[in-house]
């Protein structure tokens, strides 16, 4: 899908509440105060119309960490993938490219999101962490003067022309073998900062990040599970994952969160 088509794609989901698999959702705009501030977080309550709850566990656990992901997809497919019946791979929050925060289920509960072979174990890690998925296609492949998605060499995302420069970032040093990445939107950064402010206050999670020398590598069983703060998927998986690397503006999020 072209980057220029994404706004219409998302608008269609918010208008009709149907994901890419045809599942229908009840969408309700809501808000919640951020503890200790005058700030309010707006979000969209997103629940399957058929009442399905089989993709997460209604079990409460102490939360010590927030793990950031990107979806490697587009919103309708993101919602479909993260609400598969009885699949139990899901997250409580998805941030659309337009900045709207989808809440799929209570962040007090849990579902698998780290993956098999993750540092510290998928079950224990998933129970004690809160996952946030940011809707983003991920790394891009250069073919001629175009950047295409990993799904199909004919799936043009954008061109390398100056007019499309806002849609991608070229790294000086490739990250996990990839040089080009889709950018995140300004609205996504703003919403993520607000969501992190809400979650850290609600669950008493420190507003701390891994140091830069550890931010883009997989941690060890001796340190990562005991870290309290904000991490990302790559810290738990040494291969097969690219979220979130140096194409993400970590400094913007850190500064915004700690204002």
C-alpha positions, -999 to +999 in steps of 0.1 A: +000+000+000+013+035-008+020+057+021-004+083+006-033+058+008-029+051+045-051+080+058-081+067+037-074+032+049-075+043+086-105+065+081-124+036+066-117+015+097-128+042+121-160+048+101-171+012+096-152-007+124-142-036+102-107-052+101-091-068+071-107-102+080-141-087+081-145-088+118-167-060+132-158-039+162-177-015+184-156+017+185-163+043+213-143+075+219-133+078+255-109+096+278-091+090+311-072+114+334-034+110+337-027+106+374-010+135+391-016+159+362-043+180+346-037+160+314-064+138+298-057+109+275-081+104+246-085+069+232-109+047+212-124+017+231-122-011+205-141-043+212-153-072+189-190-069+181-194-106+189-179-101+224-149-123+218-123-122+246-104-153+236-072-135+224-061-123+258-062-135+294-083-118+320-057-123+347-041-094+366-004-093+372+021-067+386+034-046+357+070-035+358+078-027+322+064-013+290+075-029+257+072-009+224+066-027+191+057-017+156+031-038+137+048-044+103+014-037+088-015-014+083-043-007+108-070-030+095-045-059+093-030-049+126-063-052+144-071-085+126-038-100+136-040-089+172-076-102+178-075-137+163-099-160+180-081-181+207-047-171+194-036-153+225-011-130+207-023-095+213-016-062+229-039-037+249-029-007+227-024+000+190-015+035+179-028+043+144-009+066+121-034+093+126-025+092+163-057+076+176-050+051+204-070+019+202-076+001+234-082-036+227-085-048+263-076-037+298-039-031+303-041-049+336-046-082+318-021-099+295-015-118+263+016-132+246+035-106+227+073-112+231+074-145+211+090-179+216+127-178+226+124-143+241+148-134+269+133-143+303+105-164+287+075-154+267+049-162+295+066-145+324+077-116+303+043-111+287+026-112+321+047-085+338+049-061+308+024-039+289+028-040+252+021-010+228+020-016+190+026+014+168+011+009+133+041+010+110+051-011+080+087-014+093+118-018+070+116-011+033+134-026+003+149-004-024+140-014-059+150+012-085+138+045-074+111+030-052+108+016-017+086-014-014+073-034+016+087-068+027+055-084+016+058-079-021+083-064-045+054-048-063+040-033-032+052+003-036+053+023-004+069+054-016+095+067-040+130+081-032+119+115-046+121+146-024+083+148-023+082+114-005+111+120+019+087+123+049+076+087+045+110+070+050+143+073+068+176+061+055+200+051+082+237+059+080+244+025+094+220-004+086+202-018+116+199-056+116+208-056+079+182-030+068+189+005+057+154+020+049+126+023+074+091+038+072+088+069+094+064+073+123+039+102+122+040+133+143+006+123+157+019+089+167+048+104+187+024+128+205+000+100+214+027+076+224+041+101+249+006+107+264+000+070+266+033+064+283+026+092+308-007+075+316+007+040+320+038+049+340+016+069+364-012+042+366+012+013+372+040+031+390+065+022+363+097+043+362+100+066+333+134+052+325+149+037+293+177+014+286+210+032+281+219+039+244+246+012+244+218-014+253+188+001+235+193-017+202+206-050+214+190-081+230+194-081+268+205-109+290+184-130+314+203-115+342+194-079+336+165-074+312+137-091+331+147-071+362+148-038+344+119-015+354+110+010+327+105+012+290+120-012+264+112-026+230+108-059+212+144-061+199+156-062+235+139-096+239+146-111+204+181-114+189+168-121+154+136-118+133+125-085+148+133-049+140+111-030+164+122-005+176+156+004+162+174+037+156+149+048+129+126+057+158+131+091+175+138+079+210+150+113+222+117+129+213+098+103+234+122+106+263+121+143+264+083+144+260+078+118+287+100+135+313+087+171+308 
